[in-house]
Amino acid sequence: MSGNEKAQAKTEQAKGKVKEAAGDAVGNERLSGEGRADQAKGDARQAKEKVKDVFKD
């Protein structure tokens, strides 16, 4: 996994967790949903990079 892509995936996941927690804390369902979406986007990016690494060898 390239370092930049890996860092981007981790950043998206962390940003999503913060958004979700903030949304839950203030009762904002939209913000919570955006947080979950950001986490899913980070998970997908990470999975894509892992697949690329498998086929790189």
Secondary structure as the mmCIF struct_conf table of DSSP 4:
data_model
#
loop_
_struct_conf.conf_type_id
_struct_conf.id
_struct_conf.beg_label_comp_id
_struct_conf.beg_label_asym_id
_struct_conf.beg_label_seq_id
_struct_conf.end_label_comp_id
_struct_conf.end_label_asym_id
_struct_conf.end_label_seq_id
HELX_RH_AL_P HELX_RH_AL_P1 GLY A 3 VAL A 26
TURN_TY1_P TURN_TY1_P1 GLY A 27 GLY A 27
HELX_RH_AL_P HELX_RH_AL_P2 GLU A 29 LYS A 56
#
